[in-house]
Amino acid sequence: MEMMAINPVQRVLAPRFWAGVVAMPVLATVFSAVGIFGGYLVGVKLLGLDAGAFWSQMQAGVDVRADVLNGLIKSLVFGVAVTFTALFQGYHAQPTPEDVSRATTRTVVIASLMVWGLDFIMTALMFNK
């Protein structure tokens, strides 16, 4: 439905979709870096491990393709699924407080189940050695 010759899909939904798709891998990267830094703080600073041993074991235990690349692929797929779900539910909601709250609840439930199911499928496909 166009209003004042403005296509809402092109003007509103598309930028939000791409923002969600780009934001999820960026957040996954930031969270991974924070997790590594937190592991360093706990291991080296609190428990007194040798910093060189920590980084050596980190490099030996992390496979770039299996861990990092697959994690980024998963986050990209999750970004598409969650963002599409949110935009679909929001676009079809009536502009009333009750319907917006129902659409929000449906978005959380559907997106959570989609992430759970997609994670199961992608893990089975990516790590079947």
C-alpha positions in Angstrom: 0.0 0.0 0.0 1.5 3.3 -1.1 0.8 6.6 0.6 1.8 9.8 -0.9 3.6 7.9 -3.7 6.0 6.4 -1.2 6.5 2.7 -1.3 6.8 1.5 2.4 8.7 -1.7 1.5 11.4 0.3 -0.4 11.5 3.2 2.0 11.0 1.6 5.4 11.3 -2.1 5.3 14.3 -2.6 3.0 16.7 -0.4 5.1 15.6 -2.1 8.3 16.1 -5.5 6.8 19.6 -4.8 5.6 20.5 -3.2 8.9 19.4 -6.3 10.8 21.2 -8.6 8.4 24.4 -6.6 8.8 24.1 -6.0 12.5 23.9 -9.7 13.5 27.3 -10.7 12.2 28.9 -7.5 13.6 27.4 -8.3 17.0 28.5 -11.9 16.8 32.1 -10.7 16.0 32.0 -8.2 18.9 30.6 -10.9 21.3 33.3 -13.4 20.3 36.0 -10.8 20.9 34.6 -10.0 24.3 34.4 -13.7 25.1 38.0 -14.2 24.2 39.1 -11.1 26.2 37.0 -12.3 29.1 38.7 -15.7 28.9 42.0 -14.0 28.9 41.2 -11.9 31.9 40.0 -14.9 33.9 42.7 -17.2 32.8 45.7 -14.9 32.9 44.8 -12.2 35.4 42.7 -14.1 37.9 44.0 -17.7 37.7 47.7 -16.7 36.9 48.1 -18.7 33.7 51.0 -17.7 31.4 49.8 -15.3 28.7 51.8 -17.1 26.0 50.3 -20.4 26.9 46.8 -18.9 26.8 47.2 -17.6 23.3 49.0 -20.7 22.2 46.2 -22.9 23.4 43.6 -20.5 21.9 45.2 -20.7 18.5 45.5 -24.5 18.7 41.9 -24.9 19.8 40.2 -22.6 17.4 39.8 -23.7 13.7 39.2 -20.6 11.6 36.9 -22.4 9.1 35.0 -24.6 11.5 34.6 -22.1 14.3 34.9 -18.6 13.1 33.6 -18.8 9.5 30.7 -21.1 10.4 29.8 -18.8 13.3 29.6 -15.8 11.0 27.5 -17.8 8.5 25.1 -18.8 11.2 24.8 -15.2 12.5 24.1 -14.0 8.9 21.3 -16.6 8.6 20.0 -15.7 12.0 20.0 -12.0 11.1 17.9 -12.7 7.9 15.5 -15.0 9.8 15.0 -12.7 12.9 14.8 -9.5 10.9 12.4 -10.9 8.3 10.1 -12.2 11.0 10.1 -8.9 12.9 9.4 -6.9 9.7 6.7 -9.3 8.6 4.9 -9.3 11.9 5.2 -5.5 12.3 4.1 -4.8 8.7 0.9 -6.8 9.2 0.0 -5.5 12.7 -2.8 -3.1 13.1 -1.7 0.2 14.6 -3.3 -0.4 18.0 -1.5 -1.1 21.2 -3.0 -4.5 21.5 -2.0 -5.7 18.0 1.5 -4.2 18.3 2.0 -6.1 21.5 0.7 -9.3 20.0 3.0 -8.8 17.0 5.9 -8.3 19.3 5.2 -11.4 21.2 4.7 -13.4 18.0 8.0 -12.1 16.7 9.9 -13.2 19.8 8.3 -16.6 19.8 8.7 -17.3 16.1 12.2 -15.8 15.9 13.3 -17.9 18.9 12.0 -21.1 17.4 13.5 -20.3 14.0 16.9 -19.6 15.5 16.7 -22.8 17.5 15.7 -24.9 14.4 18.1 -23.2 12.0 20.9 -23.7 14.5 20.1 -27.4 14.8 20.1 -27.8 11.0 23.1 -25.7 10.3 25.2 -27.4 13.0 24.3 -30.8 11.6 25.3 -29.7 8.1 28.5 -27.8 9.1 29.9 -30.2 11.6 29.2 -33.6 10.2 32.7 -35.1 10.2 
